Amino acid sequence: MRRYEIPLAPVLIAVILGPLAETELRRALTVSEGDMGILVFSPTTIVLYTIQVITVAFKE
């Protein structure tokens, strides 16, 4: 990783949280019977996406 100047912290976070994210994605798709809309159209995700858009829009 030093050879390609890849920072260590993001790689460690990805290695640790990657399997957890995959498990939770499978769980969400199982509960919604395979409907991908659950990832976009639930009230919680709408609020989170709105906060992300506002943050990016007003970032200096």
C-alpha positions as CSV (number, residue, x, y, z in Angstrom):
1,M,0.0,0.0,0.0
2,R,2.9,2.3,0.6
3,R,4.0,1.7,-3.0
4,Y,0.8,3.1,-4.4
5,E,0.3,5.7,-1.6
6,I,-3.0,4.3,-0.4
7,P,-3.9,5.6,3.0
8,L,-4.2,2.9,5.7
9,A,-7.2,4.2,7.7
10,P,-9.8,3.9,4.9
11,V,-8.6,0.5,4.0
12,L,-8.9,-0.7,7.6
13,I,-12.4,0.8,7.9
14,A,-13.5,-0.9,4.7
15,V,-12.1,-4.3,5.9
16,I,-13.9,-4.0,9.2
17,L,-17.2,-2.5,8.1
18,G,-17.5,-4.2,4.7
19,P,-18.8,-7.6,5.9
20,L,-21.1,-5.9,8.3
21,A,-22.6,-3.7,5.5
22,E,-23.0,-6.7,3.3
23,T,-24.9,-8.7,6.0
24,E,-27.2,-5.8,6.7
25,L,-27.9,-5.3,3.0
26,R,-28.9,-8.9,2.6
27,R,-31.1,-8.6,5.7
28,A,-32.8,-5.5,4.3
29,L,-33.4,-7.2,0.9
30,T,-34.7,-10.3,2.6
31,V,-37.2,-8.3,4.7
32,S,-38.3,-6.4,1.7
33,E,-38.6,-9.5,-0.4
34,G,-35.9,-8.3,-2.9
35,D,-37.4,-4.9,-3.4
36,M,-34.4,-2.4,-3.9
37,G,-36.8,0.5,-3.3
38,I,-36.4,-0.1,0.5
39,L,-32.9,1.4,0.1
40,V,-34.2,4.6,-1.4
41,F,-37.9,5.3,-0.4
42,S,-38.1,4.6,3.3
43,P,-38.5,7.6,5.5
44,T,-35.1,7.1,7.2
45,T,-33.2,6.9,4.0
46,I,-35.0,10.0,2.6
47,V,-33.9,12.0,5.6
48,L,-30.3,10.7,5.4
49,Y,-30.1,11.4,1.7
50,T,-31.5,14.9,2.2
51,I,-28.9,15.7,4.9
52,Q,-26.1,14.4,2.5
53,V,-27.3,16.6,-0.3
54,I,-27.5,19.7,1.9
55,T,-24.1,19.0,3.3
56,V,-22.5,18.6,-0.2
57,A,-24.4,21.7,-1.5
58,F,-23.1,24.0,1.3
59,K,-19.6,22.5,1.6
60,E,-17.0,25.2,1.0
